[in-house]
Protein backbone atom coordinates (compact mmCIF):
# COMPACT_ATOMS: atom_id res chain seq x y z
CA UNK A 1 0.00 0.00 0.00
CA UNK A 2 2.93 2.34 0.58
CA UNK A 3 3.65 2.57 -3.16
CA UNK A 4 0.29 4.28 -3.66
CA UNK A 5 1.09 6.96 -1.09
CA UNK A 6 3.35 9.12 -3.29
CA UNK A 7 0.88 9.71 -6.18
CA UNK A 8 -1.98 10.17 -3.72
CA UNK A 9 0.06 12.67 -1.71
CA UNK A 10 1.15 14.78 -4.67
CA UNK A 11 -1.67 14.52 -7.18
CA UNK A 12 -4.42 14.27 -4.58
CA UNK A 13 -2.86 17.01 -2.45
CA UNK A 14 -2.54 19.45 -5.35
CA UNK A 15 -6.12 18.65 -6.42
CA UNK A 16 -7.36 19.38 -2.90
CA UNK A 17 -5.50 22.70 -2.90
CA UNK A 18 -7.01 23.57 -6.30
CA UNK A 19 -10.53 22.88 -5.06
CA UNK A 20 -9.85 24.92 -1.92
CA UNK A 21 -8.62 27.89 -3.98
CA UNK A 22 -11.68 27.63 -6.27
CA UNK A 23 -14.00 27.63 -3.25
CA UNK A 24 -12.07 30.53 -1.75
CA UNK A 25 -12.47 32.61 -4.89
CA UNK A 26 -16.16 31.75 -5.22
CA UNK A 27 -16.91 32.60 -1.59
CA UNK A 28 -14.50 34.63 0.48
CA UNK A 29 -12.44 36.58 -2.04
CA UNK A 30 -15.49 37.66 -4.06
CA UNK A 31 -16.72 39.72 -1.12
CA UNK A 32 -13.33 41.33 -0.54
CA UNK A 33 -12.83 42.99 -3.93
CA UNK A 34 -14.57 45.89 -5.63
CA UNK A 35 -17.31 45.52 -8.20
CA UNK A 36 -15.03 46.25 -11.15
CA UNK A 37 -12.71 43.40 -10.19
CA UNK A 38 -15.61 41.02 -9.64
CA UNK A 39 -16.85 41.78 -13.14
CA UNK A 40 -13.54 41.11 -14.88
CA UNK A 41 -13.19 38.07 -17.10
CA UNK A 42 -9.99 36.88 -15.42
CA UNK A 43 -11.45 37.02 -11.92
CA UNK A 44 -14.52 35.01 -12.97
CA UNK A 45 -12.37 32.50 -14.87
CA UNK A 46 -10.06 31.71 -11.94
CA UNK A 47 -12.54 29.57 -9.90
CA UNK A 48 -13.38 27.51 -12.99
CA UNK A 49 -9.69 27.13 -13.84
CA UNK A 50 -8.72 25.85 -10.39
CA UNK A 51 -11.74 23.52 -10.23
CA UNK A 52 -10.89 22.16 -13.69
CA UNK A 53 -7.27 21.56 -12.65
CA UNK A 54 -8.50 19.72 -9.55
CA UNK A 55 -10.79 17.44 -11.58
CA UNK A 56 -8.04 16.80 -14.14
CA UNK A 57 -5.53 15.88 -11.43
CA UNK A 58 -8.01 13.50 -9.80
CA UNK A 59 -8.53 11.77 -13.16
CA UNK A 60 -4.77 11.51 -13.65
CA UNK A 61 -4.49 10.09 -10.12
CA UNK A 62 -7.13 7.49 -10.98
CA UNK A 63 -5.17 6.51 -14.10
CA UNK A 64 -1.94 6.18 -12.11
CA UNK A 65 -3.53 4.08 -9.36
CA UNK A 66 -5.35 1.78 -11.79
CA UNK A 67 -2.18 1.30 -13.86
CA UNK A 68 -0.12 0.54 -10.74
CA UNK A 69 -2.71 -1.96 -9.52
CA UNK A 70 -3.62 -3.79 -12.73
CA UNK A 71 -0.62 -3.57 -15.08
CA UNK A 72 0.27 -7.10 -16.19
CA UNK A 73 -2.65 -8.66 -14.29
CA UNK A 74 -5.53 -8.57 -16.78
CA UNK A 75 -5.31 -11.34 -19.42
CA UNK A 76 -5.45 -10.19 -23.02
CA UNK A 77 -8.71 -12.07 -23.62
CA UNK A 78 -10.50 -9.82 -21.12
CA UNK A 79 -8.42 -6.72 -21.83
CA UNK A 80 -9.21 -6.79 -25.55
CA UNK A 81 -12.90 -7.57 -24.95
CA UNK A 82 -13.26 -4.59 -22.63
CA UNK A 83 -11.35 -2.43 -25.12
CA UNK A 84 -13.72 -3.44 -27.93
CA UNK A 85 -16.72 -2.70 -25.72
CA UNK A 86 -15.39 0.79 -24.96
CA UNK A 87 -14.73 1.45 -28.65
CA UNK A 88 -18.27 0.28 -29.44
CA UNK A 89 -19.54 2.77 -26.86
CA UNK A 90 -17.57 5.57 -28.52
CA UNK A 91 -18.89 4.69 -31.98
CA UNK A 92 -22.48 4.23 -30.84
CA UNK A 93 -22.38 7.44 -28.82
CA UNK A 94 -21.07 9.33 -31.85
CA UNK A 95 -23.85 7.96 -34.07
CA UNK A 96 -26.45 8.92 -31.47
CA UNK A 97 -24.93 12.38 -31.06
CA UNK A 98 -25.19 13.16 -34.77
CA UNK A 99 -28.40 11.29 -35.59
CA UNK A 100 -30.95 13.33 -37.60
CA UNK A 101 -34.05 11.42 -36.44
CA UNK A 102 -34.74 12.05 -32.77
CA UNK A 103 -33.52 14.19 -29.86
CA UNK A 104 -33.52 11.30 -27.33
CA UNK A 105 -30.43 9.53 -28.76
CA UNK A 106 -28.64 12.89 -28.76
CA UNK A 107 -29.34 13.40 -25.04
CA UNK A 108 -27.94 10.07 -23.96
CA UNK A 109 -25.41 9.70 -26.77
CA UNK A 110 -23.32 12.57 -25.45
CA UNK A 111 -23.12 10.97 -22.00
CA UNK A 112 -22.20 7.60 -23.50
CA UNK A 113 -19.54 9.18 -25.72
CA UNK A 114 -18.05 11.12 -22.80
CA UNK A 115 -17.91 8.13 -20.44
CA UNK A 116 -16.57 5.83 -23.18
CA UNK A 117 -13.85 8.31 -24.17
CA UNK A 118 -12.70 8.76 -20.56
CA UNK A 119 -12.82 4.98 -20.09
CA UNK A 120 -10.67 4.47 -23.19
CA UNK A 121 -8.08 6.94 -21.90
CA UNK A 122 -8.03 5.10 -18.57
CA UNK A 123 -7.97 1.60 -20.09
CA UNK A 124 -5.21 2.46 -22.56
CA UNK A 125 -2.84 3.06 -19.63
CA UNK A 126 -3.33 -0.51 -18.35
CA UNK A 127 -0.93 -3.02 -19.89
CA UNK A 128 -1.89 -6.69 -20.33
CA UNK A 129 0.68 -9.40 -19.53
CA UNK A 130 2.98 -10.97 -22.11
CA UNK A 131 1.36 -12.20 -25.31
CA UNK A 132 1.77 -15.92 -24.52
CA UNK A 133 0.21 -15.64 -21.06
CA UNK A 134 -3.30 -16.46 -22.30
CA UNK A 135 -2.05 -19.80 -23.65
CA UNK A 136 -1.48 -20.95 -20.06
CA UNK A 137 -5.03 -20.11 -18.98
CA UNK A 138 -7.90 -22.62 -19.04
CA UNK A 139 -10.99 -21.60 -21.04
CA UNK A 140 -13.91 -20.04 -19.20
CA UNK A 141 -16.30 -22.55 -17.71
CA UNK A 142 -20.08 -22.40 -17.93
CA UNK A 143 -20.19 -21.48 -14.24
CA UNK A 144 -17.86 -18.53 -14.77
CA UNK A 145 -19.96 -17.31 -17.71
CA UNK A 146 -23.07 -17.67 -15.53
CA UNK A 147 -21.51 -15.69 -12.67
CA UNK A 148 -20.47 -12.91 -15.04
CA UNK A 149 -23.86 -12.86 -16.75
CA UNK A 150 -25.75 -12.76 -13.44
CA UNK A 151 -23.71 -9.83 -12.13
CA UNK A 152 -23.82 -8.00 -15.46
CA UNK A 153 -27.59 -8.37 -15.78
CA UNK A 154 -28.07 -7.26 -12.16
CA UNK A 155 -25.99 -4.11 -12.69
CA UNK A 156 -27.69 -3.30 -16.02
CA UNK A 157 -31.16 -3.78 -14.52
CA UNK A 158 -30.40 -1.64 -11.46
CA UNK A 159 -28.94 1.15 -13.59
CA UNK A 160 -31.83 0.97 -16.05
CA UNK A 161 -34.42 1.10 -13.26
CA UNK A 162 -32.67 4.09 -11.70
CA UNK A 163 -32.45 5.91 -15.05
CA UNK A 164 -36.10 5.15 -15.89
CA UNK A 165 -37.25 6.38 -12.48
CA UNK A 166 -35.29 9.62 -12.77
CA UNK A 167 -36.28 10.34 -16.38
CA UNK A 168 -39.92 9.19 -16.27
CA UNK A 169 -42.27 11.94 -17.54
CA UNK A 170 -43.86 14.08 -14.85
CA UNK A 171 -46.24 17.02 -14.86
CA UNK A 172 -46.07 19.62 -16.34
CA UNK A 173 -44.19 17.52 -19.01
CA UNK A 174 -41.87 20.31 -20.17
CA UNK A 175 -44.63 22.90 -20.36
CA UNK A 176 -44.49 26.13 -18.41
CA UNK A 177 -46.32 25.91 -15.10
CA UNK A 178 -48.57 28.84 -15.91
CA UNK A 179 -49.59 27.34 -19.26
CA UNK A 180 -50.10 23.92 -17.67
CA UNK A 181 -52.40 25.36 -15.03
CA UNK A 182 -54.53 27.00 -17.74
CA UNK A 183 -55.38 23.65 -19.34
CA UNK A 184 -58.49 21.70 -18.41
CA UNK A 185 -58.35 18.10 -17.19
CA UNK A 186 -58.97 16.62 -20.63
CA UNK A 187 -56.07 18.53 -22.17
CA UNK A 188 -53.78 17.60 -19.29
CA UNK A 189 -54.71 13.94 -19.66
CA UNK A 190 -53.98 14.08 -23.38
CA UNK A 191 -50.54 15.64 -22.81
CA UNK A 192 -49.73 13.09 -20.10
CA UNK A 193 -50.74 10.22 -22.39
CA UNK A 194 -48.62 11.53 -25.27
CA UNK A 195 -45.60 12.07 -23.01
CA UNK A 196 -45.93 8.59 -21.49
CA UNK A 197 -46.30 6.96 -24.92
CA UNK A 198 -43.26 8.80 -26.28
CA UNK A 199 -41.21 7.83 -23.24
CA UNK A 200 -42.24 4.18 -23.46
CA UNK A 201 -41.67 3.83 -27.20
CA UNK A 202 -38.49 5.90 -27.64
CA UNK A 203 -36.71 6.88 -24.44
CA UNK A 204 -37.15 3.71 -22.40
CA UNK A 205 -35.53 1.42 -25.05
CA UNK A 206 -32.54 3.77 -25.25
CA UNK A 207 -32.17 3.78 -21.48
CA UNK A 208 -32.14 -0.02 -21.45
CA UNK A 209 -29.66 -0.15 -24.33
CA UNK A 210 -27.29 2.43 -22.86
CA UNK A 211 -27.21 0.71 -19.48
CA UNK A 212 -26.38 -2.56 -21.21
CA UNK A 213 -22.86 -1.22 -21.85
CA UNK A 214 -21.78 -1.18 -18.16
CA UNK A 215 -23.60 -4.48 -17.71
CA UNK A 216 -21.48 -6.06 -20.45
CA UNK A 217 -18.36 -4.61 -18.87
CA UNK A 218 -19.25 -6.18 -15.52
CA UNK A 219 -19.88 -9.52 -17.26
CA UNK A 220 -16.44 -9.51 -18.89
CA UNK A 221 -14.63 -8.56 -15.69
CA UNK A 222 -16.65 -10.80 -13.35
CA UNK A 223 -16.04 -13.97 -15.35
CA UNK A 224 -12.29 -13.24 -15.35
CA UNK A 225 -12.34 -12.65 -11.59
CA UNK A 226 -14.17 -15.95 -11.10
CA UNK A 227 -11.62 -17.71 -13.29
CA UNK A 228 -8.72 -16.17 -11.35
CA UNK A 229 -10.26 -17.19 -8.01
CA UNK A 230 -10.63 -20.77 -9.23
CA UNK A 231 -7.00 -20.91 -10.38
CA UNK A 232 -5.82 -19.66 -7.00
CA UNK A 233 -7.87 -22.31 -5.20
CA UNK A 234 -6.46 -25.03 -7.43
CA UNK A 235 -2.88 -23.93 -6.68
CA UNK A 236 -3.34 -24.05 -2.89
CA UNK A 237 -4.68 -27.55 -2.28
CA UNK A 238 -5.02 -29.09 1.17
CA UNK A 239 -2.61 -31.87 2.02
CA UNK A 240 -4.12 -35.39 1.73
CA UNK A 241 -5.16 -37.14 4.94
CA UNK A 242 -2.31 -39.01 6.66
CA UNK A 243 0.40 -37.13 4.80
CA UNK A 244 1.70 -35.56 8.01
CA UNK A 245 2.57 -38.96 9.48
CA UNK A 246 4.47 -40.29 6.47
N, C-alpha and C positions, 0 to 999 in steps of 0.2 A: 504493500500500500504506500510505502514511502516514496516510490518512484512517481506516483501521481501528485505528490505534494508540490513539486516545483512548478509545473504548469498551472495548477490550481492557484498557487500563491501569486504568481505573476499575472497571468491572464485574468483569473477571477478577481484579483485585487484591483487591477487597473480598471476592469469593467465596473466594479463596485464604486470606485472613485468617479468614474464617468457618470454613472447614474446619480451619484450624490451631487455632483456639480450641476447636472441638468435640473435636478429638483431644487437646488439652491437658486439657480437663475430663475426658474419658473415661480418660485415662492418668495424668498427673502430679498434677493437682489432687485427684483422688479419694483418693490416698494421703496427702494433706497435711491433710485435714480430719477432724474427729471423726466418730464413727458416726452421731450424731444429724443432723449436717449432710448426710452421705451419704444418709440415708434420707428427706430432705425432698423434697417434690414438685418444688419450684422447682429444686433442685440437679440432680435427675435429668432435668428438662425442658430445661435449658440446652444440653447437647450436641445433643439433637435439634433444638432451635430454631436453633442456629448452622449445623448441617448442612443443615437445610431452607432457610435463607436462602442458603447457598452454592449449593445446587442450583437454587433459584429465580433467582438472579442469573446463573448459567450459561445457563439457558434464555432469560432476557431478552437476554443477550449474543448467543446464537445468533440470536434474532429480529432484533436490530439488525444483525448482520453479514449475514444473508441478505437483509434489506430493502435495505441499502446496496448489496449486490452485484447484486441481481436486479430492483429496482424499474424498471419501464419497459422490461424486456428480455425478458419472457416473453409471447408473443402470446396474445391472449384465447382463441384456439381451444384452446391447450394449458392455459392457466390455468384456464378453466372446466371442461375435462375432468378435470383433477386435482382441482379443487374438488368436482365431482360424485362422483368416486371416494372422496374423503375422507368426504363426507356419507353415501355408501352404506355405508362402513365403520362410521360412527357408528350408523346405523340397524340394520345387521345385528348389530353388537355388542350393541346394546340388546335386540334380539329374542332373541339367544342368552343374554343375561344373565338375562332374565326368562322363559325358556322352561320349561314345566312337564313336559317329557317326559324329559329326560336331563341328567345332570350334566356330560357332556363339553362341550356347547356353552357351559355356564356357565363352565367353567374357561378356555376360550380366548376366550369372548366378552368377558370383562372386559379381557383384554389388548388385544384388537382395539379395544374402545371407548376405552381409555386412550390408545393410540397414535394413533387417529384423531382424538380430541379435541385432543391436543397438536399434531398435524399441522394441524388446522384453525386453531388459534390462530396457529401459525407462518405458514401460508399466507395467512391473512387480512391479514397485515401486508405482503405483497408486492403491489405495484400493477402491473397490466398497462399497456401503452402506451395511447395514445389509441384511441378506438373505431374509427376508420377505418384503423388501421394494418394490420389483417388483410386489408383489401381490396387492399393492395399486395403481398401474399405469394402465391407460386404454391401450388397445392394439393400435398399430399403425393404423392410418387411411390411406385410399387410397391416400389422399392428401399428407400426410407426406412421404409415400413411393415415390410418384411422385416427391416431392421436393428433396429428397435424391438422387433419380435416375437421375434427371436432372443435379444436381450439380456434381454427380459422373461421369456421362458421359462427361460433359463439361471438367472436370479436366483431365480425361483419354484421351480425344481427343486432348486437348491442349498439354499435355505432349507427346503424340504419334507423333503429327505433328512436335513438336520441335525436338524430337529424330530422326525422319525420315529425317528432313531437315539437321541436323548436320551430320548424318551418311550416307547420300545418296552418292553413288559412284561418284567420280570425277577423272578426268585425273590427273596424269598418272595411276590411279587404282592400286596403290601399286607397280608399276614398277619404277625402277630407271629412273630419268629424262633423262639421257644420252641414255639409252636403248630405252625409249619411243620415243625420237626424231629421233632415227635411223629407226623406223618403217615407212612404207608407209601408206597412208590414209586407204587402205583396211584393213590392219592389225590392225590399231587403231580402226576402226569401229567394227571389230570383237571382240576385247578385250572389248570395251565399251558395246557392246551388251551382251556379256557373264557376265560382271560384273553387269549390270542392271538386267539381268534375275536372277542371283544368289541372288541379293539383294531383288528383288520382291518376289521370291519363298521361301526364307529361312529367311533372316534377318528381313524383314518387318513384317511378322507374329509374330516373337518373340518380336519385339518392341511393337506391339499392345498388345500382351499378358502381357508383363512385366508392361506396363503402366496401365493395368487393375487393378493391385493390389492397387495402391494409389487411383484409381477411386472407387473401392469397399470400401476402408476405408472412403473416403469422403461420400459415400452413407450411411454407417452405422452411422456415426457421425451426418450428416446433418438431418436425419430423427429423431434422438433423440433430437437434438436442436429444431427442429420444434415442436415436441411433448411437450418439456419443455416450449416453448414459449406459446403454446396453454393452458397449464395448468395454467400458470401465469396469462394469460388473463381471464381465467374462475374464478380465485380466486378473482381478483379485478374487480368487476362488478359495473357499474354505478347505483346510486340510482334511483328507479323508479320515474317517474314524479309525483309531488304533495306530495312526502314524506316529504319534508322540512316543509310543512305547517301543517302536522298532529300533 
